[in-house]
Amino acid sequence: MFNVTRRQALAASGGFISALLAPQRFAVAAAGNTLNIAYNVNLPSFDPNIGPSSVNPTLQSIYRSVFDNYIGQKPDLSFEPGLFTAWGWNDDKSKVWMDVRENVVWHDGSPFTPEEIIWSIQRNAKPDGGNPVSFIWAGIDNFKVDGKRITADVKQYDPVIFKWMAFLTGYVLPKAYYEKVGAEGFEKKPIGTGPFMVDAYEGNAYLRLKANPKYWGGKPAFETVVFKFVPDATSRVAEIESGSSDVTLEVPYEEFDRLKSKAGLKGVCKPDCDLGMLFITNGGVMDDKNVRLAMCHAVDKQTIIKRLLRGYGVRVDTLETPEYTAYDPSIKVPYDPALATKLLAASGFSKENPVKFTIQTTRGFKPKDYEMIQAIVGMWRNVGIDANIEVYEIAKHYELRMTHKLAPVAFYNWGNYIGDPTTSTGFAMWSKSPHSAWHSDDLDAKIGPLWGEKDEAKRIQGWKDADRYIAENGYVLPLLQYAQPILYKSDLKVTPNVSGALQPATLISKA
């Protein structure tokens, strides 16, 4: 069994054999070109592997611009060579092997070596080193280098170790430079091997990057990229409408519809890996299966998507979206208010004698989050559920979830851009994970053995079976897969990324 403690699993939110060498990936740049991005979050730290910022999915657009992952990832979430050109397991999966890309240099011109791969992994693996998912990296050790190939022993088998190498905290840092300047010096002047180099930074204002002329993947399409930190959605709309920025994202859907056809602008809004859901916390009335299932069957997800999100979204009935490897379209939890009424009646509840509890939600964290909860509470009222809405900040949600003190029901947004069920169903529903709200031995018995399952087909089927069991028992209420609205000037070409990471080197170019 994959032995993850609650402390180890603190910030986790994803063998297979290698791919071929990567081709030239980027368009040729025109000298002097500048791309301005009105971005929706600030950058608290440049270290992509240490601290809470390292597991913030929204910051990966910036980190992937400056640093390289061990393994690359395409916009559809499939994997490709990064600083590893090939990778895999030995026959009994007791060892891993990784071929390191040659002729790579750091931004300061110094050569990149296999030893820096080892140093980065071992730094991430230190339990007190500040990496929020150190247990992932601690699973391999005893590294050996033979030319460009690195081998390592598997100390604790993890079927998704290579997927994590394209995921959160999966970046390679410069050993000699970091040890010379220290953490403080690295924050002042970070260097990586990525497509852009840090040129200027003003906290809470902007980050300016310059193209890396020696990048192994080819020079990016823009000489300069400026991330403007604009957390306010109304201000981001003003940035793109006024022409002050060339690209922006995560704007209100009504503004997206208004501006996407405006002269000089275009828009794209495709489903990403974010999933809106309602955590259910065991205890009290939530221990009644009839109540839980009635809650699930009383929610008209499609109407919520159509009326509140202007059709941008995909209804889901498990914690797997269609892009995830364990997605099973046969698992359905239909909208059926008559069934919900019948289930509640079996437990003695009705519109005249409703079941009562509190539901917690953010307001403005995701598009129409509060309005969605208002609509759901109205739907529940029609069948005999009286829920009181409590609004809180997202930081409070994390605090309450960590201590198992969430309200009986709580809204959250879950992301999983390696598409593996361990980082969706697993960490959300296994009681030993601090991300879980529902804790019960029956579910743990189904999830626990899957962490270390070496037969991939059996592992994925096991997660599908767990998802079906969860749906049948109403242990969580998945709502929808979000779509990410992106607005941009019409002389650009923008490719949406299922991960939500808008990367200026690979996804934005001249039309």
matplotlib code that plots the C-alpha trace (Angstrom):
import matplotlib.pyplot as plt

x = [0.0, 1.2, 1.9, 1.0, 0.5, -1.8, 1.3, 2.9, -0.2, -0.6, -0.5, -1.1, -4.2, -1.5, 5.5, 5.0, 7.9, 9.4, 8.7, 10.8, 13.1, 11.2, 11.1, 11.4, 8.5, 8.3, 7.7, 10.6, 10.5, 10.4, 13.0, 11.4, 8.0, 6.4, 3.4, 1.5, -0.6, -3.2, -2.8, -5.2, -2.8, 0.3, 3.7, 4.7, 7.9, 10.2, 11.0, 8.8, 9.5, 9.3, 6.5, 2.8, 3.2, 4.8, 1.5, -0.7, -1.8, -2.4, 1.3, 2.5, 2.2, 5.0, 7.1, 6.9, 8.2, 11.4, 12.1, 11.8, 10.0, 11.7, 9.0, 7.0, 3.3, 1.2, -2.0, -4.1, -2.3, -0.4, 3.3, 6.4, 10.1, 11.4, 14.7, 14.3, 14.3, 13.2, 12.2, 10.8, 10.9, 12.8, 10.8, 9.9, 9.5, 12.2, 14.2, 13.6, 15.7, 15.8, 17.8, 18.9, 18.8, 22.2, 23.5, 21.3, 22.6, 21.3, 20.3, 23.8, 25.5, 26.7, 26.2, 23.3, 24.3, 22.6, 23.8, 21.4, 18.5, 19.6, 20.1, 16.7, 14.9, 16.8, 16.1, 12.4, 12.4, 13.6, 10.7, 11.7, 12.8, 9.6, 8.4, 4.6, 4.7, 8.1, 6.7, 6.4, 10.0, 11.2, 10.0, 13.2, 16.8, 20.3, 20.9, 23.6, 24.8, 26.2, 26.7, 23.3, 21.3, 20.3, 19.0, 17.5, 16.1, 12.4, 12.1, 8.3, 6.4, 4.3, 2.7, 2.5, 6.0, 6.7, 3.5, 4.5, 7.6, 5.5, 3.3, 3.5, 7.1, 8.5, 11.1, 14.9, 17.0, 20.7, 22.6, 25.8, 24.1, 21.5, 24.1, 26.2, 23.5, 21.1, 17.4, 17.3, 19.7, 17.7, 14.5, 16.4, 17.8, 16.3, 17.7, 16.4, 16.8, 13.4, 12.3, 12.4, 14.8, 13.7, 14.4, 12.6, 10.1, 8.0, 6.0, 2.2, 2.7, 4.5, 7.1, 9.1, 10.7, 13.2, 13.5, 16.2, 18.2, 19.9, 16.8, 16.9, 13.4, 14.0, 13.6, 10.0, 7.8, 8.1, 11.3, 9.6, 6.7, 5.2, 2.9, 0.8, -0.6, -4.3, -6.3, -9.5, -11.6, -13.2, -9.7, -8.6, -11.6, -10.5, -7.0, -8.0, -10.8, -8.5, -5.7, -3.3, -2.9, -2.7, -4.1, -6.2, -8.0, -10.6, -13.0, -16.7, -18.5, -20.9, -17.9, -16.2, -19.3, -19.5, -15.9, -15.0, -16.7, -15.5, -13.3, -9.7, -10.4, -11.0, -11.9, -11.6, -13.3, -12.6, -13.1, -10.0, -9.2, -10.9, -13.9, -16.6, -17.7, -19.4, -17.5, -19.7, -18.5, -19.5, -21.3, -24.8, -27.4, -24.8, -24.5, -27.9, -27.4, -30.9, -30.1, -26.8, -28.4, -31.4, -29.0, -27.3, -30.4, -32.1, -29.4, -30.1, -26.5, -27.3, -29.6, -27.0, -24.4, -26.9, -28.3, -25.5, -22.4, -23.9, -23.4, -19.6, -19.1, -19.6, -21.7, -19.9, -21.0, -17.6, -14.4, -13.0, -13.4, -13.4, -9.7, -8.7, -7.5, -10.1, -13.1, -16.1, -19.1, -21.3, -21.4, -24.5, -26.3, -29.3, -31.4, -34.5, -36.3, -39.1, -36.5, -35.0, -38.3, -38.9, -35.5, -36.0, -39.5, -38.0, -35.9, -38.9, -38.1, -40.3, -40.9, -43.0, -40.3, -37.1, -33.6, -31.4, -27.7, -25.1, -23.4, -20.2, -19.1, -16.6, -17.9, -16.0, -13.3, -14.7, -17.3, -20.7, -19.7, -22.1, -24.9, -24.5, -24.9, -28.0, -29.5, -28.7, -30.2, -33.3, -33.5, -33.0, -35.8, -38.2, -37.6, -37.3, -33.8, -33.3, -29.6, -28.2, -25.4, -22.2, -19.7, -16.0, -12.6, -10.8, -8.0, -10.6, -11.8, -8.2, -7.9, -11.3, -10.7, -7.3, -8.8, -11.9, -14.2, -15.9, -19.6, -21.7, -21.5, -18.8, -18.1, -14.6, -12.8, -10.5, -7.8, -5.8, -3.7, -1.9, -5.3, -4.6, -7.3, -4.8, -4.8, -8.6, -10.6, -7.6, -6.5, -10.1, -11.7, -9.1, -9.4, -5.6, -5.4, -5.9, -7.9, -10.7, -13.9, -15.6, -13.9, -15.1, -13.5, -15.5, -14.2, -10.7, -10.7, -11.4, -8.9, -6.0, -4.7, -4.7, -1.9, 0.7, -1.0, 1.6, -0.8, -1.9, -5.1, -6.1, -5.2, -7.4, -10.3, -9.9, -10.3, -13.3, -14.9, -14.2, -15.8, -18.9, -19.1, -18.7, -21.5, -23.8, -23.3, -23.4, -20.0, -19.4, -21.4, -19.5, -21.1, -19.3, -16.1, -15.2, -14.3, -11.5, -12.4, -9.4, -9.6, -6.8, -6.0, -7.0, -3.4, -2.5, -3.0, -3.8, -4.1, -6.0, -4.4, -6.5, -4.3, -5.3, -1.7, -1.4, 2.2, 3.5, 6.3, 4.2, 0.5, 0.7, 2.1, 1.5, -1.6]
y = [0.0, 3.5, 4.9, 8.6, 10.3, 13.3, 15.5, 14.2, 14.7, 18.3, 20.0, 17.4, 18.3, 13.1, 2.5, 4.1, 4.1, 7.1, 9.3, 10.3, 13.3, 16.6, 18.5, 22.3, 23.6, 27.3, 29.9, 32.1, 35.4, 38.9, 41.1, 43.5, 41.8, 42.3, 40.4, 41.9, 39.5, 40.8, 37.9, 37.0, 36.3, 37.8, 35.9, 35.5, 33.4, 32.5, 29.1, 26.6, 23.7, 25.1, 26.7, 27.1, 29.0, 25.8, 24.0, 26.8, 25.6, 29.2, 30.1, 27.3, 29.6, 31.7, 28.9, 27.0, 30.1, 30.4, 26.8, 23.4, 20.3, 17.0, 15.8, 18.1, 18.2, 19.1, 21.3, 18.1, 16.9, 14.2, 13.9, 14.7, 15.1, 17.9, 17.8, 14.0, 12.7, 9.2, 7.5, 4.3, 1.4, -1.8, -5.0, -5.5, -1.7, -1.7, 0.9, 3.9, 5.2, 8.6, 9.9, 13.5, 16.0, 17.1, 20.5, 22.5, 25.6, 27.7, 31.3, 32.4, 30.3, 27.5, 23.9, 21.8, 18.4, 15.2, 16.0, 18.9, 16.5, 14.5, 17.5, 18.9, 15.6, 15.1, 18.7, 18.2, 14.9, 16.4, 16.1, 19.4, 21.2, 23.0, 21.0, 20.4, 17.0, 15.8, 12.3, 12.0, 12.8, 10.7, 7.5, 7.2, 7.5, 5.9, 7.7, 6.6, 8.4, 6.6, 9.1, 10.8, 8.1, 8.3, 5.3, 5.2, 2.7, 2.7, 3.0, 3.4, 2.5, 5.2, 4.5, 8.2, 9.3, 10.2, 12.1, 14.2, 15.1, 17.2, 18.5, 20.7, 21.1, 19.1, 21.6, 21.5, 24.2, 25.1, 23.4, 25.4, 28.8, 28.2, 27.0, 30.1, 32.8, 31.0, 31.2, 35.0, 35.5, 33.2, 35.2, 38.4, 36.8, 33.4, 31.4, 28.3, 26.6, 27.7, 29.6, 33.0, 34.7, 37.1, 40.7, 42.7, 42.1, 44.5, 42.6, 42.9, 44.9, 43.0, 40.5, 41.1, 38.3, 38.2, 35.4, 32.8, 32.8, 29.5, 27.6, 24.0, 24.1, 27.1, 30.8, 31.8, 33.9, 37.0, 38.8, 40.2, 39.0, 41.1, 39.4, 42.3, 41.2, 42.1, 40.0, 42.0, 40.6, 44.0, 45.5, 42.6, 43.3, 47.0, 45.9, 43.9, 46.2, 49.3, 47.5, 47.9, 44.1, 41.6, 38.6, 38.0, 35.1, 34.2, 37.1, 36.9, 34.8, 37.7, 39.9, 37.2, 36.9, 40.7, 41.1, 38.0, 39.4, 43.0, 44.4, 43.6, 40.9, 37.2, 34.7, 31.0, 29.2, 25.5, 23.1, 22.8, 20.5, 22.5, 20.8, 22.5, 20.2, 20.1, 18.3, 16.3, 15.9, 12.8, 13.2, 14.3, 14.3, 13.5, 10.0, 9.4, 7.9, 9.0, 12.6, 12.5, 10.9, 13.2, 16.2, 14.7, 13.9, 17.3, 19.4, 20.3, 20.7, 21.4, 24.2, 25.8, 25.6, 27.0, 29.9, 30.9, 30.1, 30.8, 27.2, 27.2, 24.0, 20.3, 18.5, 15.7, 13.0, 11.8, 13.6, 12.6, 14.8, 13.4, 14.1, 12.1, 8.5, 7.0, 8.8, 6.5, 8.0, 5.1, 6.5, 8.7, 10.5, 11.9, 14.9, 13.4, 15.6, 13.0, 10.4, 12.9, 13.6, 9.8, 9.3, 12.1, 10.8, 7.4, 9.2, 11.3, 14.5, 16.6, 20.3, 20.6, 19.0, 19.7, 18.4, 21.3, 22.0, 24.6, 24.9, 26.9, 28.7, 31.2, 34.3, 35.4, 32.7, 31.0, 32.4, 32.5, 30.3, 32.0, 32.2, 28.5, 27.7, 30.0, 28.0, 24.7, 25.7, 26.7, 23.3, 21.5, 23.6, 22.2, 18.6, 19.1, 20.3, 23.7, 24.7, 27.9, 29.5, 30.6, 32.6, 32.3, 33.1, 30.2, 30.4, 29.6, 26.6, 25.1, 25.7, 24.0, 21.1, 20.4, 20.1, 18.2, 21.1, 22.0, 22.5, 19.4, 20.7, 23.0, 24.3, 23.8, 23.9, 20.9, 20.8, 17.9, 18.6, 15.3, 13.6, 10.8, 9.6, 9.6, 13.4, 13.8, 11.0, 9.8, 12.9, 14.3, 11.2, 9.1, 9.8, 9.9, 12.9, 16.3, 17.3, 14.9, 15.7, 12.3, 9.8, 6.2, 2.8, 1.3, 3.9, 3.7, -0.1, 0.5, 3.4, 2.3, -0.7, 1.4, 3.7, 1.0, -1.1, -2.1, -3.4, -0.3, -1.7, -3.0, 0.3, 2.4, -0.1, 0.1, 3.8, 3.6, 1.1, 3.5, 6.4, 4.2, 3.3, 7.0, 8.0, 5.2, 6.3, 10.0, 10.7, 13.8, 16.0, 16.8, 19.6, 20.6, 20.9, 24.6, 26.2, 28.8, 32.1, 33.7, 37.0, 38.2, 40.5, 39.2, 39.3, 36.6, 32.8, 31.3, 27.6, 26.8, 24.4, 21.8, 22.5, 26.1, 27.2, 29.9, 29.6, 32.4, 30.2, 27.4, 28.5, 32.1, 33.3, 35.6, 34.7]
z = [0.0, -0.8, 2.7, 2.6, 6.0, 6.4, 6.9, 3.8, 1.7, 2.8, -0.6, -3.2, -5.3, -10.5, -15.7, -18.8, -21.2, -22.8, -25.8, -28.7, -28.8, -29.0, -32.3, -32.6, -30.6, -31.1, -33.8, -34.9, -33.1, -34.7, -32.8, -30.4, -30.1, -26.7, -25.3, -22.4, -20.4, -17.8, -15.3, -12.6, -9.7, -8.1, -7.9, -4.2, -4.8, -7.7, -6.2, -8.1, -5.8, -2.2, -0.2, -0.8, -4.1, -5.7, -5.6, -6.8, -10.3, -11.5, -11.1, -13.4, -16.5, -15.0, -13.6, -17.0, -18.7, -16.6, -15.6, -17.3, -16.0, -15.9, -18.3, -20.6, -21.2, -24.2, -24.1, -24.1, -21.0, -22.8, -21.9, -24.0, -23.5, -21.3, -19.7, -19.9, -23.4, -22.3, -19.1, -17.7, -15.2, -15.1, -15.5, -11.8, -11.2, -8.5, -10.4, -12.6, -15.4, -17.1, -20.0, -19.6, -22.5, -23.7, -24.8, -22.4, -20.6, -17.7, -18.2, -16.9, -19.6, -17.3, -18.6, -17.4, -16.0, -14.8, -11.2, -11.1, -11.8, -8.8, -6.5, -7.4, -6.6, -3.4, -2.3, -3.0, -1.0, 2.3, 4.7, 6.4, 3.2, 2.4, -0.5, 0.1, -1.6, -0.5, 0.0, -3.8, -4.4, -1.5, -3.3, -5.3, -4.2, -4.5, -7.9, -10.3, -13.4, -16.5, -19.3, -19.9, -18.1, -14.5, -12.6, -9.1, -6.7, -5.9, -2.1, -2.2, -5.3, -6.8, -10.1, -11.0, -10.1, -13.8, -14.1, -11.1, -13.0, -15.3, -12.5, -9.4, -8.0, -10.9, -11.9, -12.1, -10.4, -10.8, -7.9, -8.0, -8.5, -5.8, -3.3, -4.1, -3.8, -1.3, -1.2, -0.8, -3.7, -5.9, -5.2, -6.3, -9.4, -10.4, -13.3, -15.0, -18.3, -19.6, -22.7, -20.9, -18.5, -15.7, -16.7, -14.1, -11.3, -9.2, -6.6, -7.0, -10.2, -13.0, -14.1, -17.3, -19.2, -22.1, -24.6, -23.9, -27.2, -26.3, -25.4, -26.4, -27.7, -30.0, -29.4, -28.4, -30.7, -28.5, -27.5, -24.3, -22.2, -19.4, -16.9, -15.4, -12.0, -12.2, -9.7, -10.2, -13.0, -13.9, -14.3, -16.5, -18.8, -18.9, -19.8, -22.8, -24.0, -23.9, -25.7, -22.7, -22.7, -25.5, -23.6, -20.5, -18.9, -16.3, -17.1, -16.4, -19.0, -19.9, -20.6, -22.6, -24.8, -25.2, -26.1, -28.2, -31.3, -30.8, -33.6, -32.9, -30.4, -30.3, -27.6, -26.8, -24.0, -23.7, -20.8, -18.5, -15.7, -12.9, -11.4, -9.2, -6.4, -3.0, -0.3, 2.1, 5.7, 7.6, 10.9, 11.9, 9.2, 6.6, 8.0, 6.5, 3.0, 2.0, 2.8, 0.8, -2.3, -2.1, -2.2, -5.3, -7.2, -6.5, -8.3, -11.9, -13.0, -16.7, -15.8, -13.6, -16.4, -19.0, -16.9, -14.7, -16.7, -20.1, -21.2, -20.5, -18.6, -18.7, -16.1, -14.2, -11.8, -10.5, -9.6, -13.0, -16.1, -19.6, -20.0, -16.9, -17.3, -15.0, -16.4, -16.7, -18.6, -17.5, -13.9, -13.8, -11.0, -12.8, -11.8, -10.3, -7.8, -7.4, -6.3, -4.0, -2.3, -1.9, -0.4, 2.1, 3.0, 3.8, 6.5, 7.8, 6.0, 3.7, 2.7, 5.8, 8.0, 6.1, 7.0, 8.0, 7.7, 6.7, 3.3, 3.0, -0.2, -1.5, -3.3, -6.4, -6.2, -9.2, -11.7, -10.1, -7.2, -4.7, -7.3, -8.0, -4.3, -4.1, -7.0, -5.4, -2.1, -4.0, -5.7, -2.4, -0.8, -3.3, -2.1, 1.7, 2.4, 4.2, 3.9, 5.4, 3.3, 5.0, 3.0, 3.7, 2.1, 0.3, 2.9, 5.6, 3.6, 3.6, 7.4, 8.1, 5.7, 7.2, 10.7, 9.5, 10.6, 7.3, 7.4, 6.4, 2.8, 1.3, -2.2, -3.6, -7.0, -7.7, -10.3, -11.6, -14.7, -14.8, -15.2, -12.8, -10.4, -7.4, -7.6, -8.0, -6.4, -4.3, -2.4, -2.2, -0.8, 1.1, 4.8, 5.4, 3.0, 4.6, 1.5, 2.2, 4.0, 4.0, 6.3, 6.4, 6.6, 3.8, 1.3, 2.6, 2.0, -1.7, -2.2, 0.0, -2.1, -5.3, -4.2, -4.8, -7.5, -10.2, -12.7, -14.6, -16.0, -12.6, -11.0, -13.3, -13.1, -9.3, -9.3, -11.6, -9.2, -6.3, -8.2, -8.8, -5.1, -4.1, -6.5, -5.3, -1.7, -2.2, -0.5, -2.6, -5.0, -8.2, -10.2, -13.4, -15.3, -15.8, -19.1, -19.1, -20.9, -22.7, -24.6, -26.9, -29.8, -33.2, -34.5, -32.1, -32.1, -28.7, -28.0, -24.8, -22.3, -20.5, -17.4, -17.5, -17.7, -20.4, -21.5, -23.7, -25.1, -26.5, -26.6, -27.9, -31.2, -34.1, -36.1]

ax = plt.figure().add_subplot(projection="3d")
ax.plot(x, y, z, "-o")
ax.set_aspect("equal")
plt.show()
